[in-house]
Amino acid sequence: MGTGHNPTMPRPHQHDRHLVGWMSLTQLISWGSVFYLFALLMAPVEHELGMTRAQSSLAFSLAMLVEGLMAYPVGRWIDRGHERAVMTLGSMGLGTCLLLLSQVNTPALFYAVWMAMGAAMAATLYSPAFAVVTRRFPNDFRRAIITLTFLGGLASTVFIPLTSWLMALLGWRHALWCLAALHWLVCMPLHAALLRGAPVRSIRSMQPENTSSHQASNQLAKHLLSAPFLLIGVFVVLMMAVTAALPAHMVSLLRENGLSETWAIAIPASIGAIQVLGRLLLYYFEHHFDLHRANRLIPGLIPLGLAALLVAPWAGQAQIYLLMLFVLFFGMGNGMLTIVKGTAVAEYVNRDHVASLNGALGMPMALARAAAPLVLGLLWSRETGYAYGLWLMLGLSAVAIAALVMAQRASATRR
């Protein structure tokens, strides 16, 4: 090999800021134009296609399920060095699905397009992007992932008002054309240009060149059945359920607490900015703390925030201060939790098969993300509001943290 520096491949101990920075932009567009699109589409689609709220919501749940089903094969393809094809075709697919979505005229087509969208999401959102930077920058993957999420964390802040403006200006169908163009003209070319020269295996892999695929499969199976992986799975899936349950109910919960409409909108909107603040703090100060202790403490912010939210209705005039504590704890915790969840498999299980291992968690995570808001809604009642649901979330978050601590200990024992 030559000695010249390939801009897509970093020096051994530092991630490539050029590559990660541009991939952060593609994450901003992918999350903002697809994941946060659905809430804005519900009303006009329901009106035009004659669907109920439950019927329209089913489309997003189907997308989440397909994303989960595709997560494992996508991870396997990335582990085999096909990351450029996966993410480039994924961006092409998202653009195509948005264009098709602008043409739907029946509920069946609406469901079909969102299911296809789920497959493309599996190839473009955080899971494949995290796998790419972990494989390319094994000595600096954590900071690379933090950097990657800076713009992604602002997706709702940027794209909810942008998409709303486009829909008001052009109508929802033509607005989707603009979003499709972003994937074709920005994300697809960036993925094609940036992801050249992918390592066929993880850079850290110490396997000889003639290692058979059978041996590699056996090693993967061993990791899938290991205590650290199973415990990390419990941690990730339960935390996914806890953090996915609230957003759909947050405004209703605050209204029931007697808050004005201004506060009911401002409090959930501010969580996104606090998430990014948490990631910035983690980026600049993580080298001053023990990594494993930080990984234990960060998820603990989630139950602290939930406790503040639970107590708030009985605080009288002090309710708003407790809700601000909720925003601070839950927002910073959720922002940094994305990093902990995204790096836990690489830290405590294995880095050589990280895409496949994370992919194996895709379906359980998708089920948790789809079911959690429904469970929270089923536990709601006029007499108790969301109290039982919040207590359940508090308990699940405690179990998740215990699973992470046990995974750390099991990993240390294996080493």
N, C-alpha and C positions, 0 to 999 in steps of 0.2 A: 504494500500500500504506500501511496505517496505521503509526503509530510505536509502538504498544503492543507489548510483548514477548510473543512466542508462546513458552510454556514448552517446546515441542518443538523450537524452532529457537534455536541458541545465538547469543551475540554473536560477531562475526567471528573472533576469535582465541582462543576458549576453548570447550571442549566442554561440553555440558550435563550436569552431574554427576547431575542427577535422572534423566534418560533413561538414561544409561550405567549408573548404579547399579542401576536396576530391571532393565535388560537383563542385567546381570551375574547377577542372581537367576534369570532365565529360563535362562541358560546353565548355572548350577549344577544346576537341575532337569532340563534336557534331557540334559546329559551324564550326570548321575548316575543317572537313572531309565531310561535306554536303553542308552548305551554301556557302562556298568559293570554292567548288569543281566545280560548274557549269561553271564558266568562263574558267577553264582549259579544260573542256570536250568539249566545243562547237566545236572547230576546228576539232579534230579527229572524233567526232560523225557525224558532217556535211559531212566530207569526206567519211566515211564508209557507212552512211545511205542515202547519196544523198539529204541532207536537206539544205534548205536555212537558212540564219541567223534568219529571222523572224520565220521560222518553228521551229528551235531548241529553240529559246527564249521562245516560247509558253509553252514549257514543264515546265520551271521554274515558269512562271506566273500561270500555273495550280497548281503547288505545293503550291504556296502562297495562292491561293484561297481555296484549300482543308485544308491547315493549319488553315485558318481563320474560315472555317465551323466547324472544329473540336474543336476550342478553347473553346467554351462554354460547350459542353458535357465533355471535359477533365477537365475544371474547376469545374464542378459539381461533378465529380467523386473524385477529390482531396478534395473538401469541405466535402465529405462524408467519408473521411479517407482512400481513396484507392490510396494514392500517391505512395506507394511502387510498387504496381502492375502497375500503369500508367507509371512511369518512367522506370521501369525494362523492361516491355513489349515494351515501346517506343524504348529503346536501342536495344532490340532484333530485332525490326522491322527495324530500320535503318541499322543494319548489314545485315539483310536478303535482304533489298532493294538494298544495294550496291552490294551484290552478284548477284542478279537478273539483275542489271544494267550492270554488266560485260558480260551478255549473250544476251543482246538485239540485234536484227538484223533487226528490222523494226521500222519506226517512231511511229506506234501505240503502240508497246511495250515500247518504250522510254517514251511516254506520260504516259502510264499506271503506269510504275514504279515510275516516278516522282510524280504522284498523290498519290500513296501509301506512298512515301517518305514524302509528305506534312502532311499526317495524323500522321506519326511517329514524325515529327518535332514538331507538336503541343503538343506531350507528353514528349518532351525532352529538348527543348530550354528554353530561359529565362522565358517565361510566367509561365509554371508549376514550374520551379525552384524557381522563386520569390514567388509564392503562397505557396510553401512548407516552406520556411524559415519564411515567414510572419506569417503563422499559428503556427509554432513551437516556434518562438522567438518574441512574440508580443511586448515586451518591448525593443527589440534591433534589430528589423527587418531591419531598414535602414542600419545600419553598416554591418549586415549580407549580404544584397544585394550588397553593395559596394564591400565587400570582394569577393563575388561570381563572380563579373564581372572582377576582376583583370586579371585572366588567359583568360577568355572569350574574353576580349578586345585584346588579343594577337593572336587570332585564325588565322587571315589573315597573320600576321607576321611569324607564325610558319608553318602553313599548306600549304600556297601557294608554298613556295620553297620546302617543304617536298614532297608534292604531285607531283609537277613538276619533282622532282628528281626521284621519284618512276616511274612515267610515262616514263621518258627517259630511265630508267634502265630496266623496266619490260614490258613496253607497258601499255596503259591505262586500258585495261581489267584486267590484273593481278594486277595492282596497286590498283584497287578497292577491290581486295581480301584482301590486307593488311589493307586498311581502314575498311573493314567489320570486320576484326579480332579485331581491336581496340575496336569496340562496343561490341563484344561478350566477349572478354577477360578482358576488363577494365571497360567500362561504365556499362554494365549489372550487373556484380558481385558487383560493388560499390553501385549502386542503390539498389540492393537486400539486401546488408548488412547494409547500412547506414540508410535506411528509415523504419526500424522496429519501432514498437510502435508509429505509427502516431496518433495524436489526432483525434478522430472521428469528433469533432467540434473544432473551434478555441479555444485556451486556454483562451482567453479573454471572451468567450461567457458566458453570465450570464443567459442563458435560463435554466429552470428546466429540469431535465432528461426526463420528460414525454412530452416535447414539441412536438407536432405532426408535421409530414412533411408538412401538409397543412398550419400550422401556419408559418413554416419556409419559405415555398414558397411565402406566402403572404408578409412576411417581405422582401424577396428578390425582389419581384415585386415592392414594395414600394421604395426600394433603386434604382431600375433600372429607375424609373420615376422621381426621385428626381432631383432638380436643380443642386446640386453639381455634381452628376454623369453625367448628360447630358453635363454640362460645361467641366468637366474633359474629357469626350469623344471628344468634339470639340478640346480641347487642344492636346490630345494624337494623334488623327487621323491627324490633320493638321501638327503637328510636324513630324509625321511619314512620311507624304508625302514630306515635305521639305527635311528631311535628307536622304530619299531614292532616291530622284530624281537625285542628283549630281553624285554618284559614277560611274554610267555607262557612263556619259558624260564628266567626269573630264579631262581625258587625251586629248580628242578631243578639249575641250574648251581651254586648255592651249596651245595646238599646234596652234590653230587659233589665239591665242594672240601673236604668234611669238616666243614662248619659244623653246629652244633646246630640243631634245628628252630626255636628261639627267634630265632636270628640270621637263619636263612633266611627267616623271615616279616618280621622287624623291618626288615631292610635295604631290601627293595623298598617296604615300606609308608612308610618315611621319605622316599623320593624325592619323593612328592607335596608334602609340607610344604616341602622344600628348593626345589621348583619355585616355589612361591608366594613364598618368601623372595627368590629371584632376581628375580622380577617386582617386588617391593617395592623392592629395591635399584635396579633399573633406573628405576622411577618417580621415586624421590627424587633420584637422582644423574645421570640421563642428560644433563641440561643442563650438567653440568660436564665432559663429554667430547665429542669430535668424533663426530657421529652415524655417519658412514661408517666411521670406525676402529672404533667400538664394534660395528657390524654385522659387521665382519671378525673381531674378537676373540671375540665371544660364541660362534659356532659352533665355535671352536677348543677350547672346554671339553669338547666331546663326545669327540674323539679322546683328549684327556688322561684323561678318565674311563675310556675303553675300554682305554687302555694300562695304567692301574692295575689294571683287572679282569683283563687278560691276565697280568700279572706276579704277581698275588696268590697263585696256587696254589704257587709256588716260594718264597714269602717266609717259610714256616715260622710261627713265633709272631707275626711282623709282619703276617701276612695280614689280620687284622682292621683294622689301620690303613690298609692299602692299599684295603680295601673301603670304609672311611669316606671316603677320598679320592675313590673312584669315586662314592659317593653325592653328595658335595659338588660335584664337577666335572660329572657327568652330570646331576644334579638341577637345579643352577643353570643349566647350559647348556641343558637341554631346556626349562626354564621360560621363559628369555629368548628361546630360539630360536623359540618360538611367536610372539613379537612380531616378530622379524626376518622370519620367513616370511610373517606376516600383513601386513607393511608393505612388503616388498621390491618388489612390483609397482608400488605407488603411488609409492615413492621413486625407482625407477630406470627405469620404463617409462612409465606414464601413469595419472593419477588419474581422468580423465573416464570411462574404460571399465573401471575397476578390478574391478567385479563380473564382467563378461564375461571379462576376462583371467584372473582367479583361477578362474573357472568352467571355463575351457579346460584348466586344470591338474587339474581334479577327477578325471578318469578315470585319468590316469597316477598320481596320488597314491593313488587307491583301489587300483589294481593293485599298487603298491608296498607299501601297507599290508597287503593281503591276502596277497601272496606272501612278504614278508620273513620272517615267523615260520616258514613252511614251508621256505624255503631254509636258515635257520639249523638247523632240525631235520634236514634232509637231510645237512648237513655234519657233524653230530654222529656220533661213533663212540666205542666203549668205550675204545679205545686213546688217543685224543687229546681226548676230551670235546668242548668247544665251541671249542677253540683256533682251528681253521681258520675257523670262522664269525666269530669275533671279529676275526681278522686281515682278513677280507673287509670287515667293517664299518668297521674302522680305515681301510682303503684307500678305501672309498667316501666316508667323511666327509672325507678329504683332497681327493678329487676335487671334492666338493661345495663346499668352501671355495674352491678354486681357481676354480671356475665363478662364485662370487659376486664374487670380486675382479675377474675379467674382465668381469662384468656392470657393475660400478661404473665401470670404465674405459671400457667401450663407451658407457655412459650419459653420462659426462662429455664424451666426444668428440662425441656427437650434439648436446649442448647448446652 
